[in-house]
């Protein structure tokens, strides 16, 4: 027979899944909630940042058929707002997500 391998995400993993016709991505937090991520602009479509419009949510991974743990590189980027960050000392979390089709 075949063994069925099951891969559960861990804290720090970046996961993507289908939500209807669109794909959602998020980072798994220490408490296993998922913080949604979003791409900020079309010039850098692989750079994802915390989506400030949504709070972290509990996601039931076992019910998501299309769930993928995706390769991603964590870094921080300077906050571009020169009014609230005039000297460039504030940064925001950023994940460079590598998709299958790239």
N, C-alpha and C positions, 0 to 999 in steps of 0.2 A: 504494500500500500504506500501511499504518499503521506508525508508529514506536512501538516499545514502550519507554516510559521506565522506567528503573530508578532507584530512589531508595534509596541506602544511608545508614543512620544515621551520624552523626558523634559524636565525643566531646561530651558535654553534652546530647545529645538525650534526650528521654524517649520510650520506645517502649512500646507495648502489643500483646499478641498473645493469641490463644486457646490455651488449654491444656486440651483437653477441653471441658467445659461452662463453665469459669471463664475469666476474663480475667486475665492477668498484666501487670504494669507494672514498668518498671525504667529506670534512668538509665545511659546509655552512658558508660563511663569512658575515660580517655586511652588505655589499652591495649586498648580495644574489648571488654573484658568488660562484662557488664551486672550492675549492683547492683540486686537486687530492691527494690521499694518496696512499702509497705503503708499503708493508711488506718488511723489509730489509733482513731478513734471515729466513731459514726454521726452526731454533731452536725456534723461537718465532713468529709463524705465525699469532698470534692475535695482535701483536704490529705493528701499522701503523704509518708512518711518512710522512711528507710533501714530495711529489714527486718533487724533484728539476728539473726534466726534463720537467715539464709542468707548465705553468702559470695558474692562476685561470681562469675559463671560466664561461660564462653565460649558465646555463642549464635550459631548459624549462621543469619544473617539471610536468606540466599538460600533456605533450606528452609521458611521460615515464610510461608505464603500469606496469613494474616490480619494480618501485621505492619503496624502503623501508627506513624508518627512523630506524636506528639500535641502540641498546644500546651500549654505548661506555663510557669509563672512560678516562678523560683527565689527563695527567701528563707531566712531563718533564724528560728527560734522559740526562745524561752527554754525551757530544760529545766524541766519542771514539778515535778520532785522537789525539795522544799524541804530534804530532809536532805542530799543530795549537792550541792545548788545553793542554799544558804541566801540568798545575796545576788543571785541571778539573773544572774550574769555568764557562765554557760555556755549555749551555744545548740546547736541541732541543725539540720541541713539539712532544708528542707521544699520540696516542689514542689506548687504549685496546678495540678492537671491539669484542663484543659477538655475534656470529653467531647463527642462528636458530638450526643448526645441532650439537651444542655443549651443 
